[in-house]
Amino acid sequence: MESPFSRWLQSMLVLFLFLYTSPVLLHARHPPKLSRRNSTVYSAKGQAEKLIRALNLFPKHEVNLVAYNEDSLPNASGIVEKQLKLHILGDPGPSVQDLGHHAGYYRLPNTVGARMFYFFFESRNSKNDPVVIWLTGGPGCSSELALFYENGPFQITSSLALKWNDFGWDKASNLIYVDQPTGTGFSYSTSDSDIRTDEAGVSNDLYNFLQAFFKAHPEFAKNDFYITGESYAGHYIPAFASRVHQGNNNNEGIPINLKGLAIGNGLTNPAIQYTAYPEFALANKLIQQSDYDDIKALVPDCVQQANSCDSTGDENDCLSAYSSCNNIFESILEIAGNINYYDIRKTCQGQMCYDFSRVGNFLNQDTVKKALGVGDIDWISCSTEVYQALQTDWMRNLEKGIPALLENGIRVLVYVGEEDLICNWLGNSWWVNAIKWSGQKQFVAAPSVPFTVEGSEAGELKSHGPLSFLKVHSAGHMVPMDQPKAALEMLKTWMQGNLTLVNY
């Protein structure tokens, strides 16, 4: 005969199984794989460290802050530049001495002790070609990553020698790479008060550098000028372009012949771009429908907080928005596993998604540093402190300055590798379509047409007037690395004003 205790135990077991399998309580007890961060500061630094490890980079320091040393720091107020003798670094070709290759520092005004480092490569085609400046994102990553792995004149061999890049953007332009913001790459300061926290500081530094650069190289001041870059440069580029436009309008210094800006796989309008993550992830089978439903529920809070950050500028609002919105992205990654979020066609091996270690090994050689004139400064591939300092800048909408540029006929090109998750083409297309300018309706209604390179389709292009959006096929976050020929053709035809004409 069954005892009362046995019956009670069976009843409790049935009740337990009911509660355990109840969909409502199951969801409460085991919510979807959503990343909740206890500290937004920890999250920012953790994200920065993850970024660096994904590229197989191991900088010696978190930021380039140095003690003042009369012997090692250029102290002049303007440009301190030297022409590179590149045969010291490895002989990439017999004509190297016929070209102007420079490296230098600029002592930034209105700082305690900040110096901005840059490379300048004269065009392999003609000195009359446009001047193009490239900005790498991160935030806090050195532009030398792009120089040697994407669109610079040279690539680094396994033996740490240099060889010509057949599709370097110096084949169509006079090309500048800048290490910015302060603390990034070979750029440094003697004080952490010079580390930038917003786009006003970033764009003023870049504008001041550009004025000094054209003063040192007046023969290039008349050339067309274009601002280009990638990733978090989706913030830098519009702010810098607006600063140049303002300087021209106010007759502040040397007139800069700004003709256009190109943003590659950028983060520009976060409130719109973060909403595209669930759609992109579902369409590319990174998550399932049930995951999509759960993650989609996080979007309204992200948008509301991002808009609050942008409207109030309050630090706490911006930190909350950063945490809330990145929860969407992290939730997708936790489900997708070891996917390479820069190129979803690939997987990562442990933490490493790319191996960019050659550039650090190359630039931190004593012979190379001597040739560049950087003294004993170490090259910092990506700075976790610069990344963290710009955390309250992250969720701001930098699209705001673009309508005024478009109305003044300044070309805006947004190009995106279609396989990138983190700054995906869908989110970029949404914010570009949402730009409020006189040609908005015509742009939205414009058809997508093939972008062809040597007779083969390399992407899909949508344009109206000065605004163009290009989705590049078979490319991830770094389009010039994945599709170098298409990227060079894109740059050339866009600067010539023929990007749309050659595809109809």
Secondary structure, 3 states (H helix, E strand, C coil): CCCHHHHHHHHHHHHHHHHHHCHHHHHHHCCCCCCCCCCHHHHHHHHHHHHHHHCCCCCCCCCCECCCCCCCCCCCCCEEEEECCHHHCCCCCCCHHHCCEEEEEEECCCCCCCEEEEEEECCCCCCCCCEEEEECCCCCECCHHHHHHHHCCEEECCCCCEEECCCCHHHCCEEEEECCCCCCECCEECCHHHCCCCHHHHHHHHHHHHHHHHHHCHHHCCCCEEEEEECCHHHHHHHHHHHHHHHHHCCCCCCCCEEEEEEECCCCCHHHHHHHHHHHHHHCCCCCHHHHHHHHCCHHHHHHHHHHHHHHCCHHHHHHHHHHHHHHHHHHHHHHCCECCCCCCCECECCECCCCHHHHHHHCCHHHHHHHCCCCCCCECECHHHHHHCHHHCCCCCHHHHHHHHHCCCEEEEEEECCCCCCCHHHHHHHHHCCCCCCHHHHHHCCCEEEEECCEEEEEEEEECCEEEEEECCCCCCHHHHCHHHHHHHHHHHHCCCCCHHHC
